[in-house]
Amino acid sequence: MSQADATGGAAAYSVIGSQVSKLIGIGMLGFLLGIILLNGQGCNDKPADYQELIVAGKTDSLQVIFQGRIRQLKDSVKKYNGNTKTDSLLHVHYATRLTMATLELLAFEKANADTSLNYFSAMLQVHRDSLLNAITDTRWSDSIQMSRQLLFSYIDTSGLYSTTPVSKDIHLSIERSKYSTLYAFFSHNTVAGFWFIVSIGQITFWFLVVALLFGMLAPLKDRVNGVAPDLLSPGKWLLSAILPAIFFLLFTGIFYWVLIKETVIRDHYLLKGFNAKMLIYALFGYLAAVACFGMYLLMSLSLDQLNKTIYSASGSKRTSIFTDLQIEESFKTLKATFENSFLASAFILSFFVFWLGLLFTAINQTEAMQFYKAYSRKDFLSYDLVYLVGAMHTLILLLFYIPVRIKFNTMKLTQDQKLESDGKTQKLLGNLYETILTLLMTASPLLTSLLQKLLAGLIGTS
C-alpha cells in the first residue's frame, strides 16, 4: 500500500469516526433529556416523584373485624356451656364457628391473603362511582398529605348476630403512596419500570433519527446529479418541514384539546408534574415525525426536479450531460432516502402508540385502579383512547403518503426505471411486496394499538 493510499484511508476513517462520535453524542443528549424528564428526584436524597393511590387501612380493618368476631364467639361458647340439650347444641354450634373463624384469621394473617386485591374486593363493598370520584378528585394536586375518606361495607355472614347476613360500615381512606427510590416503585409496578426504560429509549431514538436524516442529506449534493445543490440543503429541509409542522400543530390542538377536552391522566396517578413533563416529551416525538415528513417532501421535490431535468413536459427525453448510469444512481439514492424517511415516520408514530398503551397499562396496575376494576369490571383507563390515537396516526401517514406517492408513481422517470427491472415475474413480486409493505407501514399505528391491547390483556391475566 502506498503512502497516499494509507493517508487517504486514515482520512476516511477519521471522517467516519467523527460522524459516529457525533451520532453517539446526539443519542446521549436524548438519553440525558429522557432521564431529566422522567427520573424525577430518584437520584437525590428526596423521595422519588413516582407515586400511586392506595386504599389505606384495609388490612387492619378486616383484622379487627375477625378478632372481634372471635371474641364474641368465645363468649358464646362460654355462655352455652350448660347441661341442657339446647345449650349443648349451641355450644357445639358456636365452638365449630369459632374454629372456622380462627382458621380464617390465621389464613388472613399467615397465608398472605392480604396481598390479593381480589380478597378485599370479595370482603369489602363500595360503590364504584364513589371510588372513581375519590381517585379523580382534582384536589390531589393541591396537597401532598391529601386523602379521601370512603365508606366501605363488610358483609358478615358468620351467623353470629342472626341467620341473615349483617352489613357493617368501615371507613377507609384513599391515600397517596410515595416511594423512596425509583427501584422501590418499579419493583412494586414492573410495567411502570418497563415503561420508564421504553420512554428513555424512545426519546433517544427520536434524537438519533433526526441526526441520521441530517447525515443522509449531507452527502446527497455530491452523489445526486440533475438536482440543484441548493435544494438538497438543511435550509430547504427546514422549509419542507413547515407544512408538516403546521399540520401536527393543528392535529394536536384539535385532537387533544378539542375532541378529548379533559385531562385523561392526572399528575397524581403516576408521576409528579406528569402532564407538563409529557407535553415536553411528546413535543420531541412529534418534532422528529415532522423532520421525517419534511425530508419525505424534500425528496419528493428533488425527484420531481430530476424528472424535469431528464424529461420535457411532453414526456420526451432531453439531451443530457448525464449518463444513464448517473441518472439511475441519482434516482436510487433519492428514492432510498424518500422511502427511509417515510419508514422512520411510520415507526415513530407506531411506537408512540405502543408507548401510550404501555403507560395506560402501568397506571391500571396501580392499587386504587385495580380496586376500581374489581368493582366495575372494567379498566380505569380505557384503551379506546389508544385505539383512537392509533387511528389518527394512521390517518396522518395516509394524508402525507397518498398524494406524494401518486405524484412519485406518475413521474416519467419512475415509470422508466420500473420498466428496466429484470423480468416480469420479479417485477410482479416486487410490486406485490412493495404494496403489502406500504399497507403495513401506513396502518402500523392502528395495528400497534391492537397489539398493545393484546399485551395488556396478557399482563392483566398474569
C-alpha positions as CSV (number, residue, x, y, z in Angstrom):
1,M,0.0,0.0,0.0
2,S,1.3,3.4,-1.0
3,Q,1.7,6.3,1.4
4,A,-1.0,8.2,-0.5
5,D,-3.5,5.2,-0.1
6,A,-2.6,5.0,3.6
7,T,-3.1,8.7,4.1
8,G,-6.5,8.6,2.2
9,G,-7.7,5.6,4.2
10,A,-6.7,7.3,7.5
11,A,-8.6,10.4,6.5
12,A,-11.7,8.4,5.5
13,Y,-11.5,6.5,8.8
14,S,-11.2,9.9,10.7
15,V,-14.3,11.2,8.9
16,I,-16.4,8.1,9.7
17,G,-15.2,8.1,13.3
18,S,-16.1,11.7,13.6
19,Q,-19.6,11.1,12.2
20,V,-20.1,8.1,14.6
21,S,-19.0,10.1,17.5
22,K,-21.4,12.9,16.7
23,L,-24.2,10.4,16.3
24,I,-23.4,8.8,19.7
25,G,-23.2,12.3,21.3
26,I,-26.7,13.3,19.9
27,G,-28.1,10.0,21.1
28,M,-26.6,10.6,24.6
29,L,-28.2,14.0,24.6
30,G,-31.6,12.4,24.0
31,F,-30.9,9.8,26.7
32,L,-30.0,12.5,29.3
33,L,-33.1,14.5,28.4
34,G,-35.2,11.5,29.0
35,I,-33.6,10.9,32.4
36,I,-34.2,14.5,33.4
37,L,-37.8,14.5,32.3
38,L,-38.7,11.1,33.7
39,N,-36.4,10.4,36.6
40,G,-37.9,13.0,39.0
41,Q,-36.0,13.1,42.3
42,G,-34.9,9.5,42.1
43,C,-31.2,10.2,42.1
44,N,-31.3,12.6,45.0
45,D,-31.9,12.2,48.7
46,K,-35.5,13.3,48.2
47,P,-38.3,10.7,47.6
48,A,-38.9,9.7,44.0
49,D,-41.6,11.6,42.2
50,Y,-43.4,8.3,41.2
51,Q,-46.4,7.6,43.2
52,E,-49.7,5.7,43.3
53,L,-53.0,5.8,45.1
54,I,-53.7,3.1,47.6
55,V,-56.6,2.0,49.8
56,A,-55.1,2.5,53.3
57,G,-56.2,0.6,56.4
58,K,-57.9,-2.3,54.7
59,T,-55.8,-5.0,56.3
60,D,-56.1,-3.6,59.8
61,S,-59.8,-3.1,59.5
62,L,-60.5,-6.7,58.4
63,Q,-58.2,-8.0,61.1
64,V,-60.1,-6.0,63.8
65,I,-63.4,-7.5,62.5
66,F,-62.0,-11.0,62.5
67,Q,-60.7,-10.6,66.1
68,G,-63.9,-9.1,67.3
69,R,-65.9,-12.0,65.8
70,I,-63.6,-14.5,67.6
71,R,-64.1,-12.7,70.9
72,Q,-67.9,-12.8,70.6
73,L,-67.8,-16.4,69.5
74,K,-65.7,-17.3,72.6
75,D,-68.2,-15.5,74.8
76,S,-71.0,-17.5,73.1
77,V,-69.1,-20.8,73.7
78,K,-68.8,-19.9,77.4
79,K,-72.4,-18.8,77.6
80,Y,-73.8,-22.0,76.3
81,N,-71.8,-24.4,78.4
82,G,-74.8,-25.6,80.4
83,N,-76.2,-29.0,80.9
84,T,-79.4,-28.7,78.8
85,K,-79.7,-30.3,75.4
86,T,-80.2,-26.9,73.8
87,D,-77.2,-25.4,75.5
88,S,-75.1,-28.3,74.4
89,L,-76.2,-28.0,70.7
90,L,-75.5,-24.2,70.8
91,H,-72.1,-24.9,72.4
92,V,-71.1,-27.2,69.6
93,H,-72.5,-24.8,67.0
94,Y,-70.5,-21.8,68.3
95,A,-67.4,-23.9,69.0
96,T,-67.5,-25.0,65.4
97,R,-67.9,-21.4,64.2
98,L,-65.1,-20.4,66.5
99,T,-62.8,-22.9,64.9
100,M,-63.7,-21.7,61.4
101,A,-63.3,-18.0,62.4
102,T,-59.9,-18.8,63.9
103,L,-58.8,-20.6,60.8
104,E,-60.0,-17.7,58.7
105,L,-57.9,-15.2,60.7
106,L,-54.9,-17.5,60.5
107,A,-55.3,-17.7,56.7
108,F,-55.6,-13.9,56.6
109,E,-52.5,-13.3,58.7
110,K,-50.2,-16.2,57.8
111,A,-51.2,-17.1,54.2
112,N,-50.7,-13.6,52.9
113,A,-54.3,-13.3,51.8
114,D,-54.0,-9.5,52.2
115,T,-51.6,-9.4,49.2
116,S,-54.5,-10.2,46.8
117,L,-56.9,-7.3,45.9
118,N,-59.4,-9.9,44.9
119,Y,-59.6,-11.0,48.5
120,F,-60.6,-7.5,49.7
121,S,-63.0,-6.9,46.8
122,A,-64.8,-10.0,47.8
123,M,-64.9,-9.0,51.5
124,L,-65.4,-5.2,51.2
125,Q,-68.0,-3.4,49.1
126,V,-68.0,0.2,47.9
127,H,-69.9,2.0,45.2
128,R,-67.7,2.3,42.1
129,D,-68.8,5.9,41.5
130,S,-67.6,6.9,45.0
131,L,-64.3,5.2,44.3
132,L,-64.0,6.9,40.9
133,N,-64.7,10.3,42.3
134,A,-62.1,9.8,45.1
135,I,-59.4,8.8,42.5
136,T,-60.1,11.6,40.1
137,D,-60.5,14.4,42.7
138,T,-58.6,17.4,41.4
139,R,-57.6,18.4,45.0
140,W,-54.9,15.7,44.9
141,S,-52.6,18.2,43.2
142,D,-53.1,20.8,46.0
143,S,-51.5,18.9,48.9
144,I,-49.1,16.0,49.4
145,Q,-51.0,15.0,52.5
146,M,-54.3,14.8,50.7
147,S,-56.6,11.8,51.4
148,R,-60.2,10.9,50.7
149,Q,-62.4,9.0,53.2
150,L,-64.6,6.3,51.7
151,L,-67.4,4.3,53.2
152,F,-66.9,0.6,52.6
153,S,-69.3,-2.2,53.8
154,Y,-68.3,-5.5,55.2
155,I,-70.9,-8.3,54.8
156,D,-70.7,-10.5,57.9
157,T,-72.1,-14.0,57.0
158,S,-70.8,-15.7,60.1
159,G,-74.4,-16.1,61.6
160,L,-73.1,-14.5,64.8
161,Y,-75.9,-12.0,65.0
162,S,-78.7,-13.7,63.2
163,T,-79.4,-16.1,60.5
164,T,-79.2,-13.4,57.9
165,P,-76.0,-11.5,56.8
166,V,-75.3,-8.3,58.6
167,S,-73.6,-5.3,56.9
168,K,-71.0,-3.3,58.8
169,D,-69.7,0.1,57.7
170,I,-66.0,0.6,57.6
171,H,-64.3,4.0,56.9
172,L,-61.2,3.6,54.8
173,S,-59.1,6.2,53.0
174,I,-57.6,6.7,49.6
175,E,-54.1,7.9,50.1
176,R,-51.0,8.8,48.1
177,S,-48.1,6.3,48.4
178,K,-44.7,7.8,47.5
179,Y,-41.6,5.7,47.2
180,S,-38.1,6.5,48.4
181,T,-36.4,5.3,45.2
182,L,-37.3,4.5,41.6
183,Y,-36.2,1.0,42.2
184,A,-38.7,0.6,45.1
185,F,-41.6,1.8,42.9
186,F,-40.6,-0.2,39.8
187,S,-40.2,-3.3,42.0
188,H,-43.8,-2.8,43.0
189,N,-45.0,-1.9,39.5
190,T,-42.8,-3.7,36.9
191,V,-44.9,-2.4,34.0
192,A,-44.1,1.1,35.1
193,G,-40.4,0.2,35.2
194,F,-40.6,-1.2,31.7
195,W,-42.5,2.0,30.5
196,F,-39.7,4.1,32.1
197,I,-37.0,2.2,30.1
198,V,-39.0,2.3,26.9
199,S,-39.6,6.1,27.3
200,I,-35.9,6.8,27.6
201,G,-35.1,4.5,24.6
202,Q,-37.8,6.2,22.5
203,I,-36.6,9.7,23.1
204,T,-33.1,8.6,22.4
205,F,-34.3,7.1,19.1
206,W,-36.0,10.4,18.2
207,F,-32.8,12.3,18.5
208,L,-30.9,9.6,16.5
209,V,-33.4,9.7,13.7
210,V,-33.1,13.4,13.2
211,A,-29.3,13.1,13.3
212,L,-29.4,10.2,10.8
213,L,-31.7,12.2,8.4
214,F,-29.2,15.1,8.5
215,G,-26.4,12.7,7.9
216,M,-28.3,11.2,4.9
217,L,-28.9,14.7,3.5
218,A,-25.3,16.0,3.7
219,P,-23.7,13.7,1.0
220,L,-26.6,14.0,-1.5
221,K,-25.1,17.1,-3.1
222,D,-22.1,15.0,-4.3
223,R,-24.0,11.8,-5.1
224,V,-27.0,13.2,-6.9
225,N,-26.9,14.6,-10.4
226,G,-29.6,16.6,-12.1
227,V,-30.8,18.4,-9.0
228,A,-29.9,21.9,-7.9
229,P,-27.4,21.6,-5.0
230,D,-29.2,24.3,-3.0
231,L,-32.4,22.2,-3.0
232,L,-30.5,19.5,-1.1
233,S,-29.6,21.7,1.8
234,P,-30.7,21.9,5.5
235,G,-32.4,25.1,4.8
236,K,-34.7,23.6,2.2
237,W,-35.3,20.7,4.6
238,L,-36.4,23.1,7.2
239,L,-38.7,24.9,4.8
240,S,-40.2,21.5,3.7
241,A,-40.9,20.7,7.3
242,I,-43.1,23.8,7.8
243,L,-46.2,22.2,6.3
244,P,-46.0,19.0,8.4
245,A,-45.3,21.2,11.5
246,I,-48.5,23.3,10.9
247,F,-50.4,20.1,10.3
248,F,-49.2,18.5,13.5
249,L,-49.9,21.7,15.4
250,L,-53.5,21.6,14.2
251,F,-53.7,17.8,14.8
252,T,-52.6,18.0,18.4
253,G,-54.6,21.1,19.1
254,I,-57.9,19.7,17.7
255,F,-57.4,16.1,18.9
256,Y,-56.1,16.7,22.5
257,W,-57.8,20.0,23.4
258,V,-61.0,20.0,21.3
259,L,-62.0,16.3,20.9
260,I,-60.8,14.9,24.2
261,K,-61.3,18.2,26.2
262,E,-60.2,16.7,29.5
263,T,-57.2,15.5,31.3
264,V,-57.2,11.8,30.9
265,I,-54.1,11.1,33.1
266,R,-53.8,13.3,36.2
267,D,-50.5,14.1,37.8
268,H,-51.2,12.1,41.0
269,Y,-51.9,8.8,39.1
270,L,-48.2,8.0,38.5
271,L,-45.7,10.9,38.3
272,K,-45.5,14.3,39.9
273,G,-45.9,17.0,37.2
274,F,-46.8,14.3,34.7
275,N,-48.7,16.4,32.2
276,A,-46.1,19.2,32.0
277,K,-43.4,16.6,31.5
278,M,-45.3,14.6,29.0
279,L,-46.1,17.7,27.0
280,I,-42.4,18.4,26.6
281,Y,-41.7,14.7,26.0
282,A,-44.3,14.3,23.3
283,L,-43.2,17.6,21.6
284,F,-39.8,16.0,20.8
285,G,-41.6,12.9,19.3
286,Y,-43.8,15.0,17.0
287,L,-40.9,17.2,16.0
288,A,-39.0,14.0,15.0
289,A,-42.0,12.9,12.9
290,V,-42.2,16.4,11.4
291,A,-38.5,16.1,10.5
292,C,-39.2,12.8,8.8
293,F,-42.1,14.2,6.8
294,G,-40.1,17.2,5.9
295,M,-37.3,15.0,4.4
296,Y,-40.0,12.9,2.7
297,L,-41.4,16.0,1.0
298,L,-38.0,17.3,0.1
299,M,-37.0,14.1,-1.6
300,S,-40.3,14.2,-3.5
301,L,-39.4,17.7,-4.7
302,S,-35.9,16.5,-5.6
303,L,-37.2,13.6,-7.6
304,D,-39.6,15.9,-9.4
305,Q,-36.8,18.2,-10.3
306,L,-34.7,15.3,-11.5
307,N,-37.6,14.1,-13.6
308,K,-37.9,17.6,-15.2
309,T,-34.2,17.7,-15.8
310,I,-34.3,14.4,-17.8
311,Y,-37.7,14.7,-19.5
312,S,-39.6,17.6,-21.2
313,A,-43.2,18.4,-20.4
314,S,-44.3,16.2,-23.4
315,G,-42.5,13.2,-21.9
316,S,-39.7,13.1,-24.4
317,K,-36.2,12.6,-23.1
318,R,-34.0,15.7,-23.1
319,T,-30.4,15.8,-24.3
320,S,-28.5,15.5,-21.1
321,I,-24.9,15.6,-20.0
322,F,-25.6,12.8,-17.5
323,T,-25.2,9.2,-18.4
324,D,-28.0,6.6,-17.9
325,L,-25.9,5.1,-15.1
326,Q,-25.7,8.5,-13.3
327,I,-29.4,9.1,-13.7
328,E,-30.1,5.6,-12.3
329,E,-27.8,6.1,-9.3
330,S,-29.3,9.5,-8.6
331,F,-32.8,8.1,-8.8
332,K,-32.0,5.2,-6.5
333,T,-30.3,7.4,-4.0
334,L,-33.2,9.9,-3.8
335,K,-35.7,7.0,-3.7
336,A,-33.9,5.3,-0.8
337,T,-33.9,8.5,1.2
338,F,-37.5,9.1,0.2
339,E,-38.6,5.7,1.5
340,N,-36.4,5.6,4.6
341,S,-37.7,8.9,5.8
342,F,-41.3,7.6,5.4
343,L,-40.4,4.4,7.2
344,A,-38.9,6.3,10.1
345,S,-42.0,8.5,10.4
346,A,-44.2,5.3,10.4
347,F,-42.1,3.7,13.1
348,I,-42.1,6.9,15.3
349,L,-45.9,7.2,15.2
350,S,-46.5,3.5,15.6
351,F,-44.1,3.1,18.6
352,F,-45.6,6.1,20.2
353,V,-49.0,4.3,20.2
354,F,-47.3,1.3,21.9
355,W,-45.7,3.5,24.4
356,L,-49.0,5.2,25.2
357,G,-50.7,1.8,25.7
358,L,-47.9,0.7,28.0
359,L,-48.4,3.9,30.0
360,F,-52.1,3.1,30.4
361,T,-51.3,-0.5,31.5
362,A,-48.8,0.8,34.1
363,I,-51.4,3.1,35.6
364,N,-54.1,0.5,35.5
365,Q,-51.8,-1.8,37.5
366,T,-51.7,0.6,40.5
367,E,-53.6,-0.3,43.6
368,A,-56.6,2.1,43.6
369,M,-57.1,1.4,39.9
370,Q,-57.1,-2.3,40.5
371,F,-59.7,-1.8,43.2
372,Y,-61.8,0.2,40.7
373,K,-61.5,-2.6,38.1
374,A,-62.5,-5.2,40.7
375,Y,-65.8,-3.4,41.5
376,S,-66.6,-2.1,38.0
377,R,-65.3,-5.0,35.9
378,K,-63.5,-2.6,33.5
379,D,-60.2,-0.9,33.3
380,F,-59.8,2.5,35.0
381,L,-58.1,4.0,31.9
382,S,-60.0,2.7,28.8
383,Y,-57.8,1.6,25.9
384,D,-60.3,3.1,23.5
385,L,-58.2,6.3,23.5
386,V,-55.1,4.3,22.5
387,Y,-57.0,2.9,19.5
388,L,-58.2,6.4,18.6
389,V,-54.6,7.7,18.7
390,G,-53.5,4.8,16.6
391,A,-56.2,5.5,14.0
392,M,-55.3,9.2,13.9
393,H,-51.6,8.5,13.4
394,T,-52.6,6.1,10.6
395,L,-54.7,8.9,9.1
396,I,-51.7,11.2,9.3
397,L,-49.5,8.8,7.4
398,L,-52.1,8.3,4.7
399,L,-52.6,12.0,4.3
400,F,-48.9,12.5,3.6
401,Y,-48.2,9.3,1.8
402,I,-51.0,9.0,-0.7
403,P,-50.6,12.4,-2.5
404,V,-46.8,12.2,-2.6
405,R,-46.8,8.6,-3.7
406,I,-49.3,9.2,-6.5
407,K,-47.0,12.0,-7.7
408,F,-44.0,9.8,-7.5
409,N,-45.5,6.9,-9.3
410,T,-46.8,9.1,-12.2
411,M,-43.4,10.6,-13.0
412,K,-41.9,9.6,-16.3
413,L,-38.6,8.9,-14.5
414,T,-40.2,6.4,-12.1
415,Q,-42.1,4.6,-14.9
416,D,-38.9,4.2,-17.0
417,Q,-36.9,3.0,-14.0
418,K,-39.6,0.3,-13.3
419,L,-39.5,-0.8,-16.9
420,E,-35.8,-1.6,-16.6
421,S,-36.4,-4.1,-13.8
422,D,-35.3,-7.7,-14.5
423,G,-38.2,-9.9,-15.7
424,K,-42.0,-9.7,-15.4
425,T,-42.2,-12.2,-12.5
426,Q,-39.6,-10.4,-10.5
427,K,-41.4,-7.1,-11.2
428,L,-44.8,-8.6,-10.2
429,L,-43.4,-10.0,-7.0
430,G,-41.5,-6.7,-6.3
431,N,-44.7,-4.7,-6.8
432,L,-46.7,-7.0,-4.6
433,Y,-44.1,-6.9,-1.8
434,E,-43.9,-3.1,-2.0
435,T,-47.7,-2.8,-1.9
436,I,-48.1,-5.1,1.1
437,L,-45.2,-3.3,2.9
438,T,-46.8,0.1,2.2
439,L,-50.1,-1.0,3.6
440,L,-48.5,-2.4,6.7
441,M,-46.4,0.8,7.2
442,T,-49.4,3.1,6.8
443,A,-51.6,1.0,9.1
444,S,-48.9,0.3,11.6
445,P,-50.1,2.8,14.3
446,L,-53.6,1.2,14.3
447,L,-52.1,-2.4,14.2
448,T,-49.8,-1.4,17.1
449,S,-52.8,-0.3,19.2
450,L,-54.4,-3.7,18.7
451,L,-51.2,-5.5,19.5
452,Q,-50.7,-3.4,22.7
453,K,-54.3,-4.3,23.8
454,L,-53.4,-8.0,23.5
455,L,-50.2,-7.4,25.5
456,A,-52.2,-5.5,28.2
457,G,-54.6,-8.5,28.4
458,L,-51.8,-10.9,28.9
459,I,-50.3,-8.7,31.6
460,G,-53.7,-8.3,33.3
461,T,-54.2,-12.1,33.5
462,S,-50.6,-12.9,34.6
